[in-house]
Amino acid sequence: MPGRRSRDLRNESRFDVVRAVYSSTTPTRQELVAATGLSFATVSNIVNELISVGMLVEASREDSNGGRPRSPGGASPRRGSQSLILVP
């Protein structure tokens, strides 16, 4: 059996983020990092990708205590329920 490729890891990471979003109300990227165990950069890239295809939406920014303002997000209401099928 061949080893996993970077595409396989990317698909697994994307699925982990989507699952975490759908199991929460409006998670921030930091909350998605905690839920998935992925790096902040990986979560941020996946979230931006899912926003660009209309699967996620970003809510208004929250106030910050000195760092970057947080942006909670969630599943796009226009997309309804989604089925994510990953084909190798």
Contacts in CASP RR format, 6 or more apart in sequence:
PFRMAT RR
TARGET T0000
AUTHOR 0000-0000-0000
METHOD contacts of the structure
MODEL  1
MPGRRSRDLRNESRFDVVRAVYSSTTPTRQELVAATGLSFATVSNIVNEL
ISVGMLVEASREDSNGGRPRSPGGASPRRGSQSLILVP
7 88 0 8 1.000
8 88 0 8 1.000
11 86 0 8 1.000
11 88 0 8 1.000
13 36 0 8 1.000
13 38 0 8 1.000
13 42 0 8 1.000
13 46 0 8 1.000
14 46 0 8 1.000
14 49 0 8 1.000
14 50 0 8 1.000
14 84 0 8 1.000
14 86 0 8 1.000
15 84 0 8 1.000
15 86 0 8 1.000
16 36 0 8 1.000
16 37 0 8 1.000
16 38 0 8 1.000
17 32 0 8 1.000
17 36 0 8 1.000
17 38 0 8 1.000
17 43 0 8 1.000
17 46 0 8 1.000
17 47 0 8 1.000
17 50 0 8 1.000
18 50 0 8 1.000
18 55 0 8 1.000
18 82 0 8 1.000
18 84 0 8 1.000
20 27 0 8 1.000
20 31 0 8 1.000
20 32 0 8 1.000
20 35 0 8 1.000
20 36 0 8 1.000
21 27 0 8 1.000
21 32 0 8 1.000
21 50 0 8 1.000
21 56 0 8 1.000
21 73 0 8 1.000
21 74 0 8 1.000
21 75 0 8 1.000
22 75 0 8 1.000
23 35 0 8 1.000
24 31 0 8 1.000
24 35 0 8 1.000
24 74 0 8 1.000
25 74 0 8 1.000
26 59 0 8 1.000
26 72 0 8 1.000
26 73 0 8 1.000
26 74 0 8 1.000
27 35 0 8 1.000
27 72 0 8 1.000
27 73 0 8 1.000
27 74 0 8 1.000
28 62 0 8 1.000
28 70 0 8 1.000
28 71 0 8 1.000
28 72 0 8 1.000
28 73 0 8 1.000
29 40 0 8 1.000
29 43 0 8 1.000
29 44 0 8 1.000
29 47 0 8 1.000
29 70 0 8 1.000
29 71 0 8 1.000
30 40 0 8 1.000
30 70 0 8 1.000
32 38 0 8 1.000
32 43 0 8 1.000
32 47 0 8 1.000
33 39 0 8 1.000
33 40 0 8 1.000
33 43 0 8 1.000
36 43 0 8 1.000
38 46 0 8 1.000
47 56 0 8 1.000
50 56 0 8 1.000
51 57 0 8 1.000
51 58 0 8 1.000
54 76 0 8 1.000
54 78 0 8 1.000
54 79 0 8 1.000
55 75 0 8 1.000
55 76 0 8 1.000
55 79 0 8 1.000
55 82 0 8 1.000
56 73 0 8 1.000
56 74 0 8 1.000
56 75 0 8 1.000
56 76 0 8 1.000
57 73 0 8 1.000
57 74 0 8 1.000
57 75 0 8 1.000
57 76 0 8 1.000
57 77 0 8 1.000
58 71 0 8 1.000
58 72 0 8 1.000
58 73 0 8 1.000
58 74 0 8 1.000
59 71 0 8 1.000
59 72 0 8 1.000
59 73 0 8 1.000
59 74 0 8 1.000
60 71 0 8 1.000
61 69 0 8 1.000
61 70 0 8 1.000
61 71 0 8 1.000
62 69 0 8 1.000
62 70 0 8 1.000
62 71 0 8 1.000
62 72 0 8 1.000
63 69 0 8 1.000
64 70 0 8 1.000
75 82 0 8 1.000
END
